[in-house]
């Protein structure tokens, strides 16, 4: 059996295809992770928005009478 130039090219192309597949799936994983982080931050913001920390209360003080 004789080894041609195409056979050597195919053997050398296998690691390149593997690296490209690993990079592609890593990129997809980063996009999914980023969307989960953004969605979590939006949910966390909406949850904090419902909490009343009481900074807008005046506790019964009438500022118009203070001179």
Secondary structure, DSSP 8 states (H G I E B T S, - for coil): ----HHHHHHHHHHHHHHHHHHHHHHHHHHHHHHHHHHHHHHHHHHHHHH---STT--TT--TTT--
